Amino acid sequence: MKIYNPPQRLMALGLVLQFDSESQEKGKSNYFTVGQRIVINQERAAIMAGLDYKQNELLENKIEFVVSQIISKKWHPEKPIPYV
């Protein structure tokens, strides 16, 4: 049986979306607009399809900021994405 090791970028994008969703569920303001979430999911799909995808600089900066928040808060999702 082949074990799937997802790319770091794919896992990071999944985490920023989960972090944003959980923040909204707890009544905090969101980090991403609906359109930005769609574009992040498009990149996730491109990664899974083996394609290159580049975010615009503004969105990339937001993604990096949210990743830094995840790391600094040592946050983990309530329901991790199963990459199997």
C-alpha positions in Angstrom: 0.0 0.0 0.0 1.3 3.4 -1.0 1.4 6.1 1.7 0.4 9.6 0.6 2.7 12.3 1.9 0.9 15.6 1.1 3.0 18.6 0.2 3.6 21.1 3.0 1.9 23.8 1.0 -1.3 21.8 0.7 -1.3 21.1 4.5 -0.6 24.8 5.2 -3.5 26.0 3.0 -5.8 23.5 4.6 -4.8 24.7 8.1 -5.3 28.4 7.2 -8.8 27.7 6.0 -9.6 25.7 9.1 -8.2 28.4 11.4 -10.3 31.0 9.6 -13.4 28.8 9.9 -12.9 28.1 13.5 -12.3 31.7 14.3 -15.5 32.7 12.6 -17.4 30.0 14.5 -16.1 31.4 17.8 -17.5 34.9 16.8 -14.1 36.4 15.8 -13.6 38.3 12.6 -12.5 36.3 9.5 -9.1 36.5 7.9 -10.2 35.8 4.4 -13.1 36.9 2.2 -15.3 34.3 0.5 -13.5 35.1 -2.8 -10.1 34.6 -1.2 -11.2 31.2 0.3 -12.3 30.1 -3.2 -8.9 31.1 -4.6 -7.1 29.2 -1.8 -9.2 26.1 -2.6 -8.3 26.5 -6.3 -4.6 26.4 -5.3 -5.3 23.3 -3.2 -6.9 21.6 -6.1 -4.0 22.6 -8.4 -1.5 21.1 -6.0 -3.5 17.8 -5.8 -3.6 17.8 -9.7 0.2 18.3 -9.8 -0.2 21.8 -11.4 1.6 25.1 -10.5 -0.4 27.8 -9.0 0.7 31.2 -7.8 -1.3 33.5 -5.4 -1.2 37.3 -5.8 1.1 39.0 -3.4 -1.7 40.4 -1.1 -3.3 37.0 -0.6 0.1 35.3 -0.2 1.0 37.8 2.6 -2.4 37.1 4.3 -1.7 33.3 4.1 1.8 33.8 5.6 0.3 36.0 8.4 -2.3 33.3 9.3 0.4 30.6 9.2 2.4 32.7 11.7 -0.7 33.0 13.9 -1.2 29.3 13.8 2.4 28.7 14.8 2.6 31.3 17.5 -0.6 30.1 19.1 0.4 26.5 18.7 -3.1 26.0 17.3 -4.4 22.6 16.1 -7.7 22.1 14.3 -10.6 20.4 16.1 -11.0 18.0 13.2 -7.8 17.6 11.2 -8.0 17.0 7.5 -7.3 13.2 6.8 -4.7 13.0 4.0 -5.1 9.3 3.1 
